[in-house]
Amino acid sequence: MPDVYIDIGPLSNKAKKEYTEPAKAAMRRGIETAVKKSPGFTTVKTNKTTSGYTIRLTVTDIVIETNTVTVKLSGELLQWPKPVMISTSLTGNGQWQGRSSTAAVADTIESIAESMTRDKILPTIKRLGAP
C-alpha cells in the first residue's frame, strides 16, 4: 500500500505580521519533519498520487516578553484533492524561554507544528484510513 500523501495547505499568520514569512517557513518545516519521521506518510506528490489529506495551520497569537516567546496555533485537516473538512478544532501552543527574537519565534512555531502533526493530525489520519 502506498504512503498516505500529506499536502501542506495554505499556512497563515494572524498574529504579528512581521513574522509572517518566518512563521510559514517554520510551520512547513515542522509538518515535514513529523511526516518524514512517520512511516506510511509522505509529503512527496507523484504522478500516481490521487488522494490524501491537507493540513492547514495558522499562527493565532505571538506574545514576546523579555526572555520568553509564547505562540498559539490553530489548524484544519481536510481531504485532498477535493477539500472535504475533517476537523477544524486542531490547536497547539508552546513557549520558548531564554531569548526573544525572530529565531525564537520560528523555533517555537516549528516545534508546535511538528508536535501537532505527530501527536494529533497523523493519528487522526491513521484512524480514518485512506480517503
Buried (B, 14 or more C-beta within 10 A) or exposed (E): EEBBBBBBBEBBBEBBEEBBEBBBBBBBBBBBBBBEEBEEBBBEEEEEBEEBBBBBBBBBEBEBEEEBBBBBBBBBBBBBBEEEEBEEEBEBBBEBEEEBEBEBBBBBBBBBBBBBBBEBBBEEBEEBEEB
